[in-house]
Amino acid sequence: MHNYCAPQSKHQRERFQLKETIVTISSEEQYLPVAKHAIESCRRDLERFIRRDPFFASTLDEYHCRKSAPEIAVRMGDAGSAVGIRPMSAVAGTIAAIAVEAMVDAGATYAIVDNGGDIALVNDETVIVGIYSGRTDDVSIGLEIEPRESILGICTSSGRIGHSISFGNADAATILSGDVSLADAAATAVGNAAIDVASIKDAFSILKGVKAITGGLILLDGHIGLYGRVPVVEAPQRVEYITGALG
């Protein structure tokens, strides 16, 4: 519940909930059912897999899937392992990515799925993604995402907001990557390591050697740390556009 996209006037925006998954979908109207179907399908695959192997959902360590595992589990396992953490750290971003991929396959050129602050998007016009730190007295910042044809992940973890597991104290740790699952897992890993302002540089060291990550930022106690290419702009807080998440 830490990132948000303000809707564009020509696009539909719909909130959709399936069990613990709470998303906001933005696109042309005909692509909204495509996203919902993709979410339902990949969640069903993941639930079946977890029933067969409950350890996948409970472990705090890396998990390497067998080739017979469903695609969603493989993506989550690979993403978590890339930064040394649990596969469930990538669940929200992976679901968002699969939904946007389905929309693109159906012909969408503007598609955003915000899964509780873990966002997958493709956009044929400039989009501002707001970063919500929970501090209404701070200067509000956002990321200006220029038009692109490939899917981008913008995922955020927080040690102070939301229900997801975090061992750090960052108001927000945000990662950008073309691999949305990796962005989600890396945001968690970086957020776990951001204990105080002095630890921000060390937190970003987790990302060294992970080539698919293009940028990151940490907001902590009024300080901002940046990594790689991060298109930061000032943006008004639009709390009404934040998608709440239960996990």
C-alpha positions as protocol buffer text, in pm:
chain_id: "A"
residue {
  index: 1
  type: MET
  ca { x: 0 y: 0 z: 0 }
}
residue {
  index: 2
  type: HIS
  ca { x: 290 y: 234 z: -74 }
}
residue {
  index: 3
  type: ASN
  ca { x: 282 y: 309 z: -449 }
}
residue {
  index: 4
  type: TYR
  ca { x: -6 y: 448 z: -647 }
}
residue {
  index: 5
  type: CYS
  ca { x: -85 y: 569 z: -999 }
}
residue {
  index: 6
  type: ALA
  ca { x: -335 y: 846 z: -1062 }
}
residue {
  index: 7
  type: PRO
  ca { x: -574 y: 737 z: -1338 }
}
residue {
  index: 8
  type: GLN
  ca { x: -566 y: 886 z: -1688 }
}
residue {
  index: 9
  type: SER
  ca { x: -900 y: 1023 z: -1803 }
}
residue {
  index: 10
  type: LYS
  ca { x: -946 y: 793 z: -2103 }
}
residue {
  index: 11
  type: HIS
  ca { x: -876 y: 476 z: -1907 }
}
residue {
  index: 12
  type: GLN
  ca { x: -1096 y: 275 z: -1677 }
}
residue {
  index: 13
  type: ARG
  ca { x: -986 y: 210 z: -1321 }
}
residue {
  index: 14
  type: GLU
  ca { x: -1126 y: -79 z: -1120 }
}
residue {
  index: 15
  type: ARG
  ca { x: -1053 y: -230 z: -783 }
}
residue {
  index: 16
  type: PHE
  ca { x: -1061 y: -610 z: -774 }
}
residue {
  index: 17
  type: GLN
  ca { x: -1025 y: -846 z: -479 }
}
residue {
  index: 18
  type: LEU
  ca { x: -968 y: -1220 z: -482 }
}
residue {
  index: 19
  type: LYS
  ca { x: -903 y: -1352 z: -131 }
}
residue {
  index: 20
  type: GLU
  ca { x: -582 y: -1183 z: -4 }
}
residue {
  index: 21
  type: THR
  ca { x: -508 y: -1026 z: -342 }
}
residue {
  index: 22
  type: ILE
  ca { x: -639 y: -670 z: -369 }
}
residue {
  index: 23
  type: VAL
  ca { x: -549 y: -491 z: -691 }
}
residue {
  index: 24
  type: THR
  ca { x: -631 y: -178 z: -883 }
}
residue {
  index: 25
  type: ILE
  ca { x: -638 y: -230 z: -1259 }
}
residue {
  index: 26
  type: SER
  ca { x: -609 y: 63 z: -1501 }
}
residue {
  index: 27
  type: SER
  ca { x: -652 y: 22 z: -1876 }
}
residue {
  index: 28
  type: GLU
  ca { x: -910 y: 40 z: -2150 }
}
residue {
  index: 29
  type: GLU
  ca { x: -1231 y: -129 z: -2043 }
}
residue {
  index: 30
  type: GLN
  ca { x: -1196 y: -440 z: -2260 }
}
residue {
  index: 31
  type: TYR
  ca { x: -871 y: -540 z: -2092 }
}
residue {
  index: 32
  type: LEU
  ca { x: -998 y: -537 z: -1733 }
}
residue {
  index: 33
  type: PRO
  ca { x: -1159 y: -885 z: -1754 }
}
residue {
  index: 34
  type: VAL
  ca { x: -836 y: -1018 z: -1908 }
}
residue {
  index: 35
  type: ALA
  ca { x: -641 y: -906 z: -1601 }
}
residue {
  index: 36
  type: LYS
  ca { x: -897 y: -1055 z: -1363 }
}
residue {
  index: 37
  type: HIS
  ca { x: -892 y: -1390 z: -1540 }
}
residue {
  index: 38
  type: ALA
  ca { x: -511 y: -1399 z: -1531 }
}
residue {
  index: 39
  type: ILE
  ca { x: -511 y: -1323 z: -1159 }
}
residue {
  index: 40
  type: GLU
  ca { x: -767 y: -1594 z: -1090 }
}
residue {
  index: 41
  type: SER
  ca { x: -572 y: -1848 z: -1294 }
}
residue {
  index: 42
  type: CYS
  ca { x: -227 y: -1784 z: -1147 }
}
residue {
  index: 43
  type: ARG
  ca { x: -361 y: -1770 z: -792 }
}
residue {
  index: 44
  type: ARG
  ca { x: -531 y: -2104 z: -847 }
}
residue {
  index: 45
  type: ASP
  ca { x: -202 y: -2253 z: -969 }
}
residue {
  index: 46
  type: LEU
  ca { x: -15 y: -2113 z: -670 }
}
residue {
  index: 47
  type: GLU
  ca { x: -271 y: -2234 z: -417 }
}
residue {
  index: 48
  type: ARG
  ca { x: -259 y: -2587 z: -559 }
}
residue {
  index: 49
  type: PHE
  ca { x: 120 y: -2585 z: -544 }
}
residue {
  index: 50
  type: ILE
  ca { x: 123 y: -2464 z: -181 }
}
residue {
  index: 51
  type: ARG
  ca { x: -123 y: -2737 z: -83 }
}
residue {
  index: 52
  type: ARG
  ca { x: 128 y: -2990 z: -219 }
}
residue {
  index: 53
  type: ASP
  ca { x: 427 y: -2813 z: -65 }
}
residue {
  index: 54
  type: PRO
  ca { x: 334 y: -2588 z: 231 }
}
residue {
  index: 55
  type: PHE
  ca { x: 704 y: -2519 z: 298 }
}
residue {
  index: 56
  type: PHE
  ca { x: 708 y: -2292 z: -8 }
}
residue {
  index: 57
  type: ALA
  ca { x: 478 y: -2047 z: 170 }
}
residue {
  index: 58
  type: SER
  ca { x: 631 y: -2071 z: 517 }
}
residue {
  index: 59
  type: THR
  ca { x: 1006 y: -2065 z: 458 }
}
residue {
  index: 60
  type: LEU
  ca { x: 1207 y: -1747 z: 517 }
}
residue {
  index: 61
  type: ASP
  ca { x: 1496 y: -1883 z: 311 }
}
residue {
  index: 62
  type: GLU
  ca { x: 1563 y: -1929 z: -59 }
}
residue {
  index: 63
  type: TYR
  ca { x: 1359 y: -2190 z: -240 }
}
residue {
  index: 64
  type: HIS
  ca { x: 1451 y: -2353 z: -570 }
}
residue {
  index: 65
  type: CYS
  ca { x: 1151 y: -2495 z: -755 }
}
residue {
  index: 66
  type: ARG
  ca { x: 1145 y: -2817 z: -950 }
}
residue {
  index: 67
  type: LYS
  ca { x: 1076 y: -2792 z: -1320 }
}
residue {
  index: 68
  type: SER
  ca { x: 729 y: -2936 z: -1262 }
}
residue {
  index: 69
  type: ALA
  ca { x: 625 y: -2637 z: -1047 }
}
residue {
  index: 70
  type: PRO
  ca { x: 379 y: -2386 z: -1196 }
}
residue {
  index: 71
  type: GLU
  ca { x: 524 y: -2080 z: -1364 }
}
residue {
  index: 72
  type: ILE
  ca { x: 416 y: -1841 z: -1088 }
}
residue {
  index: 73
  type: ALA
  ca { x: 602 y: -2046 z: -825 }
}
residue {
  index: 74
  type: VAL
  ca { x: 914 y: -2073 z: -1043 }
}
residue {
  index: 75
  type: ARG
  ca { x: 922 y: -1696 z: -1095 }
}
residue {
  index: 76
  type: MET
  ca { x: 877 y: -1631 z: -724 }
}
residue {
  index: 77
  type: GLY
  ca { x: 1145 y: -1882 z: -629 }
}
residue {
  index: 78
  type: ASP
  ca { x: 1395 y: -1746 z: -881 }
}
residue {
  index: 79
  type: ALA
  ca { x: 1332 y: -1386 z: -774 }
}
residue {
  index: 80
  type: GLY
  ca { x: 1370 y: -1457 z: -404 }
}
residue {
  index: 81
  type: SER
  ca { x: 1684 y: -1664 z: -461 }
}
residue {
  index: 82
  type: ALA
  ca { x: 1843 y: -1383 z: -666 }
}
residue {
  index: 83
  type: VAL
  ca { x: 1852 y: -1165 z: -354 }
}
residue {
  index: 84
  type: GLY
  ca { x: 1874 y: -1441 z: -92 }
}
residue {
  index: 85
  type: ILE
  ca { x: 1524 y: -1437 z: 55 }
}
residue {
  index: 86
  type: ARG
  ca { x: 1192 y: -1626 z: 64 }
}
residue {
  index: 87
  type: PRO
  ca { x: 982 y: -1685 z: -248 }
}
residue {
  index: 88
  type: MET
  ca { x: 668 y: -1532 z: -97 }
}
residue {
  index: 89
  type: SER
  ca { x: 849 y: -1197 z: -102 }
}
residue {
  index: 90
  type: ALA
  ca { x: 768 y: -1186 z: -474 }
}
residue {
  index: 91
  type: VAL
  ca { x: 405 y: -1298 z: -474 }
}
residue {
  index: 92
  type: ALA
  ca { x: 235 y: -961 z: -524 }
}
residue {
  index: 93
  type: GLY
  ca { x: 467 y: -842 z: -798 }
}
residue {
  index: 94
  type: THR
  ca { x: 448 y: -1173 z: -981 }
}
residue {
  index: 95
  type: ILE
  ca { x: 68 y: -1171 z: -984 }
}
residue {
  index: 96
  type: ALA
  ca { x: 72 y: -811 z: -1111 }
}
residue {
  index: 97
  type: ALA
  ca { x: 320 y: -902 z: -1384 }
}
residue {
  index: 98
  type: ILE
  ca { x: 120 y: -1202 z: -1505 }
}
residue {
  index: 99
  type: ALA
  ca { x: -193 y: -987 z: -1524 }
}
residue {
  index: 100
  type: VAL
  ca { x: -24 y: -712 z: -1726 }
}
residue {
  index: 101
  type: GLU
  ca { x: 140 y: -968 z: -1956 }
}
residue {
  index: 102
  type: ALA
  ca { x: -204 y: -1111 z: -2034 }
}
residue {
  index: 103
  type: MET
  ca { x: -337 y: -763 z: -2107 }
}
residue {
  index: 104
  type: VAL
  ca { x: -46 y: -687 z: -2340 }
}
residue {
  index: 105
  type: ASP
  ca { x: -98 y: -1019 z: -2518 }
}
residue {
  index: 106
  type: ALA
  ca { x: -460 y: -915 z: -2571 }
}
residue {
  index: 107
  type: GLY
  ca { x: -349 y: -587 z: -2732 }
}
residue {
  index: 108
  type: ALA
  ca { x: -322 y: -336 z: -2446 }
}
residue {
  index: 109
  type: THR
  ca { x: -62 y: -59 z: -2480 }
}
residue {
  index: 110
  type: TYR
  ca { x: -155 y: 102 z: -2149 }
}
residue {
  index: 111
  type: ALA
  ca { x: -201 y: -140 z: -1861 }
}
residue {
  index: 112
  type: ILE
  ca { x: -129 y: -95 z: -1491 }
}
residue {
  index: 113
  type: VAL
  ca { x: -189 y: -346 z: -1214 }
}
residue {
  index: 114
  type: ASP
  ca { x: -119 y: -218 z: -863 }
}
residue {
  index: 115
  type: ASN
  ca { x: -112 y: -511 z: -623 }
}
residue {
  index: 116
  type: GLY
  ca { x: -92 y: -343 z: -284 }
}
residue {
  index: 117
  type: GLY
  ca { x: 194 y: -114 z: -387 }
}
residue {
  index: 118
  type: ASP
  ca { x: 371 y: -363 z: -613 }
}
residue {
  index: 119
  type: ILE
  ca { x: 307 y: -233 z: -962 }
}
residue {
  index: 120
  type: ALA
  ca { x: 349 y: -379 z: -1309 }
}
residue {
  index: 121
  type: LEU
  ca { x: 288 y: -143 z: -1596 }
}
residue {
  index: 122
  type: VAL
  ca { x: 324 y: -75 z: -1964 }
}
residue {
  index: 123
  type: ASN
  ca { x: 230 y: 274 z: -2077 }
}
residue {
  index: 124
  type: ASP
  ca { x: 191 y: 457 z: -2407 }
}
residue {
  index: 125
  type: GLU
  ca { x: 180 y: 791 z: -2224 }
}
residue {
  index: 126
  type: THR
  ca { x: 373 y: 935 z: -1933 }
}
residue {
  index: 127
  type: VAL
  ca { x: 266 y: 807 z: -1591 }
}
residue {
  index: 128
  type: ILE
  ca { x: 352 y: 941 z: -1246 }
}
residue {
  index: 129
  type: VAL
  ca { x: 383 y: 669 z: -981 }
}
residue {
  index: 130
  type: GLY
  ca { x: 358 y: 821 z: -634 }
}
residue {
  index: 131
  type: ILE
  ca { x: 566 y: 691 z: -344 }
}
residue {
  index: 132
  type: TYR
  ca { x: 371 y: 700 z: -18 }
}
residue {
  index: 133
  type: SER
  ca { x: 584 y: 696 z: 294 }
}
residue {
  index: 134
  type: GLY
  ca { x: 305 y: 745 z: 545 }
}
residue {
  index: 135
  type: ARG
  ca { x: 446 y: 1084 z: 643 }
}
residue {
  index: 136
  type: THR
  ca { x: 196 y: 1343 z: 528 }
}
residue {
  index: 137
  type: ASP
  ca { x: 419 y: 1633 z: 639 }
}
residue {
  index: 138
  type: ASP
  ca { x: 705 y: 1530 z: 408 }
}
residue {
  index: 139
  type: VAL
  ca { x: 756 y: 1652 z: 52 }
}
residue {
  index: 140
  type: SER
  ca { x: 576 y: 1402 z: -168 }
}
residue {
  index: 141
  type: ILE
  ca { x: 775 y: 1238 z: -444 }
}
residue {
  index: 142
  type: GLY
  ca { x: 691 y: 1025 z: -741 }
}
residue {
  index: 143
  type: LEU
  ca { x: 854 y: 851 z: -1035 }
}
residue {
  index: 144
  type: GLU
  ca { x: 793 y: 985 z: -1385 }
}
residue {
  index: 145
  type: ILE
  ca { x: 767 y: 687 z: -1616 }
}
residue {
  index: 146
  type: GLU
  ca { x: 794 y: 784 z: -1981 }
}
residue {
  index: 147
  type: PRO
  ca { x: 608 y: 588 z: -2251 }
}
residue {
  index: 148
  type: ARG
  ca { x: 744 y: 236 z: -2295 }
}
residue {
  index: 149
  type: GLU
  ca { x: 655 y: -83 z: -2479 }
}
residue {
  index: 150
  type: SER
  ca { x: 810 y: -326 z: -2231 }
}
residue {
  index: 151
  type: ILE
  ca { x: 669 y: -406 z: -1887 }
}
residue {
  index: 152
  type: LEU
  ca { x: 824 y: -235 z: -1586 }
}
residue {
  index: 153
  type: GLY
  ca { x: 800 y: -334 z: -1222 }
}
residue {
  index: 154
  type: ILE
  ca { x: 791 y: -67 z: -951 }
}
residue {
  index: 155
  type: CYS
  ca { x: 769 y: -242 z: -617 }
}
residue {
  index: 156
  type: THR
  ca { x: 786 y: -108 z: -263 }
}
residue {
  index: 157
  type: SER
  ca { x: 843 y: -257 z: 80 }
}
residue {
  index: 158
  type: SER
  ca { x: 799 y: -77 z: 410 }
}
residue {
  index: 159
  type: GLY
  ca { x: 898 y: -153 z: 766 }
}
residue {
  index: 160
  type: ARG
  ca { x: 633 y: 84 z: 895 }
}
residue {
  index: 161
  type: ILE
  ca { x: 326 y: 48 z: 674 }
}
residue {
  index: 162
  type: GLY
  ca { x: 130 y: -257 z: 565 }
}
residue {
  index: 163
  type: HIS
  ca { x: 107 y: -620 z: 662 }
}
residue {
  index: 164
  type: SER
  ca { x: 396 y: -780 z: 472 }
}
residue {
  index: 165
  type: ILE
  ca { x: 696 y: -911 z: 665 }
}
residue {
  index: 166
  type: SER
  ca { x: 985 y: -661 z: 688 }
}
residue {
  index: 167
  type: PHE
  ca { x: 1278 y: -662 z: 928 }
}
residue {
  index: 168
  type: GLY
  ca { x: 1383 y: -304 z: 850 }
}
residue {
  index: 169
  type: ASN
  ca { x: 1267 y: 44 z: 940 }
}
residue {
  index: 170
  type: ALA
  ca { x: 1239 y: 211 z: 598 }
}
residue {
  index: 171
  type: ASP
  ca { x: 934 y: 424 z: 533 }
}
residue {
  index: 172
  type: ALA
  ca { x: 963 y: 295 z: 177 }
}
residue {
  index: 173
  type: ALA
  ca { x: 1215 y: 90 z: -18 }
}
residue {
  index: 174
  type: THR
  ca { x: 1131 y: 98 z: -389 }
}
residue {
  index: 175
  type: ILE
  ca { x: 1293 y: -100 z: -670 }
}
residue {
  index: 176
  type: LEU
  ca { x: 1256 y: -65 z: -1048 }
}
residue {
  index: 177
  type: SER
  ca { x: 1313 y: -358 z: -1281 }
}
residue {
  index: 178
  type: GLY
  ca { x: 1186 y: -506 z: -1604 }
}
residue {
  index: 179
  type: ASP
  ca { x: 1154 y: -827 z: -1403 }
}
residue {
  index: 180
  type: VAL
  ca { x: 859 y: -744 z: -1178 }
}
residue {
  index: 181
  type: SER
  ca { x: 905 y: -1050 z: -957 }
}
residue {
  index: 182
  type: LEU
  ca { x: 1265 y: -949 z: -897 }
}
residue {
  index: 183
  type: ALA
  ca { x: 1164 y: -591 z: -821 }
}
residue {
  index: 184
  type: ASP
  ca { x: 926 y: -719 z: -553 }
}
residue {
  index: 185
  type: ALA
  ca { x: 1176 y: -954 z: -390 }
}
residue {
  index: 186
  type: ALA
  ca { x: 1456 y: -696 z: -407 }
}
residue {
  index: 187
  type: ALA
  ca { x: 1237 y: -429 z: -248 }
}
residue {
  index: 188
  type: THR
  ca { x: 1181 y: -664 z: 45 }
}
residue {
  index: 189
  type: ALA
  ca { x: 1551 y: -751 z: 72 }
}
residue {
  index: 190
  type: VAL
  ca { x: 1661 y: -387 z: 61 }
}
residue {
  index: 191
  type: GLY
  ca { x: 1387 y: -286 z: 302 }
}
residue {
  index: 192
  type: ASN
  ca { x: 1497 y: -559 z: 544 }
}
residue {
  index: 193
  type: ALA
  ca { x: 1849 y: -415 z: 547 }
}
residue {
  index: 194
  type: ALA
  ca { x: 1748 y: -50 z: 588 }
}
residue {
  index: 195
  type: ILE
  ca { x: 1758 y: -22 z: 967 }
}
residue {
  index: 196
  type: ASP
  ca { x: 1864 y: 343 z: 998 }
}
residue {
  index: 197
  type: VAL
  ca { x: 2002 y: 622 z: 780 }
}
residue {
  index: 198
  type: ALA
  ca { x: 2359 y: 495 z: 820 }
}
residue {
  index: 199
  type: SER
  ca { x: 2258 y: 157 z: 676 }
}
residue {
  index: 200
  type: ILE
  ca { x: 2114 y: 287 z: 347 }
}
residue {
  index: 201
  type: LYS
  ca { x: 2436 y: 241 z: 147 }
}
residue {
  index: 202
  type: ASP
  ca { x: 2481 y: -112 z: 279 }
}
residue {
  index: 203
  type: ALA
  ca { x: 2119 y: -193 z: 200 }
}
residue {
  index: 204
  type: PHE
  ca { x: 2174 y: -104 z: -164 }
}
residue {
  index: 205
  type: SER
  ca { x: 2485 y: -327 z: -175 }
}
residue {
  index: 206
  type: ILE
  ca { x: 2243 y: -622 z: -193 }
}
residue {
  index: 207
  type: LEU
  ca { x: 2167 y: -515 z: -551 }
}
residue {
  index: 208
  type: LYS
  ca { x: 2525 y: -530 z: -680 }
}
residue {
  index: 209
  type: GLY
  ca { x: 2555 y: -786 z: -952 }
}
residue {
  index: 210
  type: VAL
  ca { x: 2179 y: -810 z: -1005 }
}
residue {
  index: 211
  type: LYS
  ca { x: 2180 y: -668 z: -1358 }
}
residue {
  index: 212
  type: ALA
  ca { x: 1805 y: -665 z: -1418 }
}
residue {
  index: 213
  type: ILE
  ca { x: 1751 y: -395 z: -1155 }
}
residue {
  index: 214
  type: THR
  ca { x: 1766 y: -46 z: -1303 }
}
residue {
  index: 215
  type: GLY
  ca { x: 1709 y: 170 z: -996 }
}
residue {
  index: 216
  type: GLY
  ca { x: 1598 y: 199 z: -638 }
}
residue {
  index: 217
  type: LEU
  ca { x: 1526 y: 445 z: -361 }
}
residue {
  index: 218
  type: ILE
  ca { x: 1492 y: 435 z: 15 }
}
residue {
  index: 219
  type: LEU
  ca { x: 1294 y: 682 z: 223 }
}
residue {
  index: 220
  type: LEU
  ca { x: 1388 y: 667 z: 589 }
}
residue {
  index: 221
  type: ASP
  ca { x: 1334 y: 929 z: 859 }
}
residue {
  index: 222
  type: GLY
  ca { x: 1316 y: 1214 z: 609 }
}
residue {
  index: 223
  type: HIS
  ca { x: 1626 y: 1105 z: 415 }
}
residue {
  index: 224
  type: ILE
  ca { x: 1635 y: 975 z: 58 }
}
residue {
  index: 225
  type: GLY
  ca { x: 1888 y: 728 z: -79 }
}
residue {
  index: 226
  type: LEU
  ca { x: 1908 y: 659 z: -453 }
}
residue {
  index: 227
  type: TYR
  ca { x: 2053 y: 371 z: -654 }
}
residue {
  index: 228
  type: GLY
  ca { x: 2091 y: 356 z: -1032 }
}
residue {
  index: 229
  type: ARG
  ca { x: 1852 y: 546 z: -1256 }
}
residue {
  index: 230
  type: VAL
  ca { x: 1550 y: 676 z: -1067 }
}
residue {
  index: 231
  type: PRO
  ca { x: 1327 y: 935 z: -1242 }
}
residue {
  index: 232
  type: VAL
  ca { x: 1225 y: 1120 z: -924 }
}
residue {
  index: 233
  type: VAL
  ca { x: 984 y: 1413 z: -947 }
}
residue {
  index: 234
  type: GLU
  ca { x: 780 y: 1604 z: -693 }
}
residue {
  index: 235
  type: ALA
  ca { x: 423 y: 1479 z: -691 }
}
residue {
  index: 236
  type: PRO
  ca { x: 120 y: 1559 z: -475 }
}
residue {
  index: 237
  type: GLN
  ca { x: 8 y: 1285 z: -240 }
}
residue {
  index: 238
  type: ARG
  ca { x: -304 y: 1110 z: -368 }
}
residue {
  index: 239
  type: VAL
  ca { x: -385 y: 877 z: -80 }
}
residue {
  index: 240
  type: GLU
  ca { x: -724 y: 797 z: -234 }
}
residue {
  index: 241
  type: TYR
  ca { x: -547 y: 606 z: -512 }
}
residue {
  index: 242
  type: ILE
  ca { x: -351 y: 375 z: -283 }
}
residue {
  index: 243
  type: THR
  ca { x: -446 y: 9 z: -313 }
}
residue {
  index: 244
  type: GLY
  ca { x: -465 y: -159 z: 28 }
}
residue {
  index: 245
  type: ALA
  ca { x: -318 y: -505 z: 69 }
}
residue {
  index: 246
  type: LEU
  ca { x: -353 y: -776 z: 330 }
}
residue {
  index: 247
  type: GLY
  ca { x: -22 y: -947 z: 263 }
}
